[in-house]
Amino acid sequence: MDTAGDKVVGSLGMHGTENILELTDITKIFSMGTVDEVTALDNLNLKVKPGEYITIIGSNGAGKTTLLNVVAGTYPPERGRVIIQGDDVTNFSEYRRAKYIGRVHQDPKVGTGANLTIEENMAFASLRGQRRTLRRAINEKRKRYFRDLLIPLGLGLEERLRTMVGTLSSGQRQSIAVTMATMTEPVLLLLDEHTANLDPKTAQTVFDLTEMIIQREKLTTLMITHNMECALRYGNRLIMMHRGKIIVDIDGERKSKLKINDLVSAFEQAAGEKLADESILLSRCEM
């Protein structure tokens, strides 16, 4: 396989200028100035076109989740700029960026409020990026809307709107989290290994739902996975991270033809070292 065009260090200019997301020279350092200092993102550049569905692969510590956190505004970068839909949001708080972003975390408990009912959770999600008040968010019209969103899940949750979310199973909560993250048609959907903590059968159900929504709404998506098979199976573009940098970037027809051995070769050529994390090779794609 010819990987000469796949190594990416610095600008990803091949993806054009009309982008949903642009990360320019992003550097994120934790515990700066201490013996525990870690550079999680190292002068990272990324451009994402509308409708791209990017899978992000890399070993533990590669910077995958930090990348999503910088995009979402959870962590401010030490250096660099974050542009979403043409707006410079580098200095925006996580709350101010919420109008652009839907996110599903690895832990189902993070994306939903345990002490709120299903309808209350969905009402808050429907006001993403706005001033939140349940008074105008829950009425009969909105309840019908929530039911219509829940019916495709096939879990019967549309008849349980007043059920406390904390009493639901992990799979039910994560299904609701996916629905909540996508109900306002976000500019960007961020998925952080969102089926990793579920049993295989439930993970498949949640992922089928996710795929359906992404394709139906044509959502621009960044999805972290710890598994090469999943990274190759899903999405139309793949990036591989190593030590805080994007070192492999493959899209379109080239991606569709890749095998795991090709991806390993591309990584090792770009990184200049052997792939040490066997878990991303040996674990099965349960999605």
C-alpha positions in Angstrom: 0.0 0.0 0.0 1.3 3.4 -0.9 1.0 5.5 2.3 3.0 8.5 1.0 -0.1 10.7 0.9 -1.4 9.4 4.2 1.1 10.8 6.7 -0.2 14.1 8.1 1.9 16.4 10.2 0.7 20.0 10.2 -1.8 21.3 7.7 -4.5 19.1 6.2 -5.0 21.5 3.3 -6.1 18.7 1.0 -9.6 18.9 2.5 -10.4 22.4 1.1 -11.4 25.6 2.8 -15.1 25.3 3.5 -15.0 23.4 6.8 -17.3 22.7 9.7 -14.3 22.5 12.0 -10.8 23.8 11.9 -8.1 23.2 14.5 -5.0 25.2 14.0 -1.7 24.5 15.8 -3.5 23.1 18.9 -1.3 22.4 21.9 -2.7 21.1 25.2 -0.4 20.5 28.1 -1.4 19.0 31.5 0.4 19.8 34.7 2.6 22.3 33.0 5.8 23.2 34.7 5.7 20.2 37.0 7.4 16.8 37.0 4.1 15.3 35.8 3.9 17.6 32.7 2.3 15.8 29.7 1.8 17.2 26.2 -1.5 15.7 25.2 -1.9 17.5 21.9 1.2 18.7 20.1 0.7 21.4 17.5 -2.2 19.5 16.1 -4.0 20.6 12.9 -7.3 19.2 11.6 -9.9 20.4 9.0 -13.3 18.7 8.8 -15.7 19.1 5.9 -19.5 19.1 6.3 -20.9 15.6 6.4 -17.6 13.9 7.1 -17.8 10.9 9.5 -14.4 10.5 11.0 -13.2 7.6 13.1 -10.3 8.3 15.4 -8.0 5.5 16.4 -4.9 5.4 18.6 -3.4 3.7 21.6 -4.1 4.9 25.2 -2.5 8.3 25.7 -2.5 9.2 22.0 -4.7 12.3 22.7 -8.0 11.1 21.3 -10.3 12.2 24.2 -8.3 15.3 24.8 -9.0 16.2 21.1 -12.7 16.0 21.7 -12.5 17.9 24.9 -10.7 20.8 23.2 -13.3 20.8 20.4 -16.1 20.8 23.0 -14.5 23.5 25.2 -14.0 21.2 28.2 -10.3 22.0 28.1 -8.8 25.3 26.6 -5.7 24.8 24.6 -2.4 26.4 25.6 -1.9 27.5 22.0 -3.9 27.4 18.8 -7.3 28.2 17.5 -10.7 26.3 17.3 -13.0 27.4 14.5 -16.5 25.9 14.3 -18.7 26.8 11.3 -16.5 29.9 10.6 -16.7 31.2 14.2 -13.6 31.4 16.4 -14.7 29.7 19.5 -11.2 29.2 21.1 -12.1 31.3 24.1 -15.8 30.1 24.4 -16.8 28.1 27.4 -18.2 24.6 27.1 -21.7 26.1 27.6 -21.3 28.7 24.8 -20.1 25.9 22.4 -23.1 23.7 23.3 -25.2 25.2 20.5 -22.8 23.7 18.0 -22.1 20.3 19.6 -23.8 17.1 20.5 -21.7 14.7 22.5 -22.0 11.2 23.8 -19.5 10.1 26.5 -18.2 6.6 27.2 -20.0 6.4 30.5 -23.9 6.5 30.1 -24.1 8.3 33.5 -22.3 11.3 32.1 -24.7 12.2 29.4 -28.0 11.9 31.3 -29.3 13.3 34.6 -30.1 10.4 37.0 -32.4 12.5 39.2 -34.5 13.8 36.2 -37.2 12.0 34.3 -36.7 11.0 30.6 -38.9 14.0 29.5 -36.9 16.4 31.7 -33.6 15.2 30.3 -34.9 15.5 26.8 -36.4 19.0 27.5 -33.0 20.2 28.7 -31.3 18.7 25.6 -33.8 20.5 23.3 -32.6 23.8 24.7 -28.9 23.2 24.1 -27.1 26.5 23.8 -30.1 28.4 25.0 -31.2 29.7 28.4 -32.7 26.7 30.1 -36.1 26.6 31.7 -38.3 23.6 31.9 -41.4 25.8 32.0 -41.6 26.2 28.2 -39.8 23.0 27.3 -42.3 20.5 28.6 -45.9 20.7 27.2 -48.1 18.2 25.4 -46.7 19.2 22.0 -43.1 18.6 23.2 -44.1 15.3 24.8 -45.4 14.1 21.5 -42.1 15.1 19.9 -40.1 13.3 22.6 -42.2 10.1 22.1 -41.7 10.3 18.3 -37.9 10.5 18.9 -37.9 7.5 21.3 -40.1 5.2 19.2 -37.3 4.1 16.8 -35.3 2.9 19.8 -37.7 0.0 20.2 -37.3 0.0 24.0 -40.7 1.2 25.0 -39.3 4.3 26.5 -41.8 6.5 24.7 -44.4 5.2 27.2 -42.2 6.0 30.2 -41.5 9.7 29.9 -41.9 10.3 33.6 -39.5 7.5 34.6 -36.4 8.6 36.5 -33.4 8.0 34.2 -31.4 6.7 37.1 -33.6 3.6 37.2 -32.9 2.6 33.6 -30.2 0.2 32.4 -26.9 1.4 30.9 -28.1 0.6 27.4 -31.4 2.5 27.8 -29.5 5.5 29.3 -27.0 5.5 26.4 -29.8 5.2 23.8 -31.4 8.3 25.4 -28.0 10.0 25.5 -27.6 9.5 21.7 -31.1 10.7 21.1 -30.5 13.8 23.2 -27.2 14.6 21.6 -28.7 14.6 18.1 -32.2 15.9 18.6 -31.2 19.5 17.8 -29.2 18.5 14.7 -25.8 19.7 16.0 -23.1 21.1 13.8 -20.8 18.5 15.2 -21.5 15.1 16.8 -18.7 13.9 19.2 -18.7 10.2 20.1 -16.2 9.1 22.7 -16.1 5.3 22.6 -19.8 5.5 23.4 -20.5 1.8 23.3 -17.3 0.7 25.1 -19.0 0.2 28.6 -22.0 -1.8 27.2 -22.4 -5.6 26.7 -22.0 -6.7 23.1 -25.7 -7.0 22.3 -26.6 -3.7 23.9 -23.6 -2.0 22.2 -24.8 -3.2 18.8 -28.3 -1.8 19.5 -26.9 1.6 20.5 -24.5 1.7 17.6 -27.2 0.8 15.1 -29.3 3.7 16.5 -26.3 6.0 16.2 -25.6 5.0 12.6 -29.2 5.5 11.6 -29.3 9.0 13.0 -25.9 10.0 11.5 -26.9 8.8 8.1 -30.5 10.2 8.3 -29.4 13.6 9.5 -26.1 13.6 7.5 -24.3 14.7 10.7 -20.7 15.7 10.7 -19.2 13.3 13.2 -16.0 12.6 15.1 -16.0 9.1 16.7 -13.3 7.7 18.9 -12.7 4.0 18.9 -10.0 1.9 20.4 -10.4 -0.8 17.8 -8.9 -0.8 14.3 -11.7 -3.0 12.9 -14.3 -0.5 13.9 -12.3 2.4 12.6 -12.1 0.8 9.2 -15.7 -0.4 9.1 -17.5 2.9 9.9 -17.2 6.4 8.6 -15.8 7.9 5.4 -12.5 9.1 6.9 -10.0 7.8 9.4 -7.4 9.5 11.4 -4.8 7.9 13.6 -3.2 9.7 16.5 0.1 9.1 18.2 1.7 11.2 21.0 -0.7 14.1 20.5 -0.4 14.3 16.7 -2.4 13.1 13.8 0.0 10.9 11.9 -2.3 9.1 9.5 -5.3 10.6 7.6 -7.1 8.4 5.1 -10.5 9.1 3.4 -12.8 8.1 0.5 -12.1 5.1 -1.6 -8.6 4.6 -0.1 -10.2 4.0 3.3 -12.8 1.6 2.0 -10.1 -0.6 0.5 -7.9 -0.7 3.7 -7.2 -3.8 5.7 -5.9 -3.9 9.3 -2.4 -4.8 8.1 -2.4 -1.8 5.8 -3.4 0.5 8.7 -0.6 -1.0 10.9 1.9 -0.4 8.1 0.7 3.1 7.6 1.1 3.8 11.3 4.5 2.3 11.6 5.8 4.2 8.6 4.4 7.5 9.9 5.4 7.0 13.5 8.8 5.4 12.8 8.2 2.7 15.3 6.3 -0.5 15.9 2.7 -0.4 17.1 3.0 -1.4 20.8 -0.6 -1.4 21.8 -1.9 -4.8 20.8 -5.3 -4.2 22.3 -6.4 -2.1 19.3 -5.5 -5.1 17.1 -6.8 -8.0 19.2 -10.1 -6.5 20.5 -13.1 -7.2 18.4 -15.4 -4.6 17.0 -18.7 -5.2 18.9 -20.5 -2.4 17.2 
